[in-house]
Amino acid sequence: MVTTTERQELRRELVSQGYSWEYIDTWQPKTTLYRHAPGRNNVGDIVFPIGTAIKGVPGNPDYVTKKAKLGMLPVAPSDSCECRWCVESRTSNVESSNPNAMAKASCKECDYVAEHVRLTNATASLRKHEQDKHS
């Protein structure tokens, strides 16, 4: 039995992953999820590429919340998707053996480069740039 508090927490988690507010009240028994993060085997090879549809999975809110954390969402990946995997795939990350090197995220439409100590912050700056540029 799920309490009201647990239900609200689950609803907030689903909404933060891109689900609608009503999903917890109207979920279907089976659904289709799309990979926004590649599926890898135990060696690290990509076995399921980004965009792969997984049909007939349980639509239960608990199940889809767990899968959303792994990069499986109910909409196909696109250029307008704001999930962390799609945003990261739109940026080019500069890897360096130097631990003091800045993380960089580049806009694919102009020459803007966001630099920060952490990649998540550089990605957030890039997202803000893209929102400002397109609004």
Buried (B, 14 or more C-beta within 10 A) or exposed (E): EEEEEEEEEBBEBBBEBBBEEEBBEEBEEEBBBBBBBBBEEEEEEEEBEBEBEBEEBBBBBBBBBEBBEEBBBBBBBEEEBEBBBBBBBBBEEBEEEEEEEBBBBBBEEEEBBBBBEEBEBBBBBBBEBBEEEEE
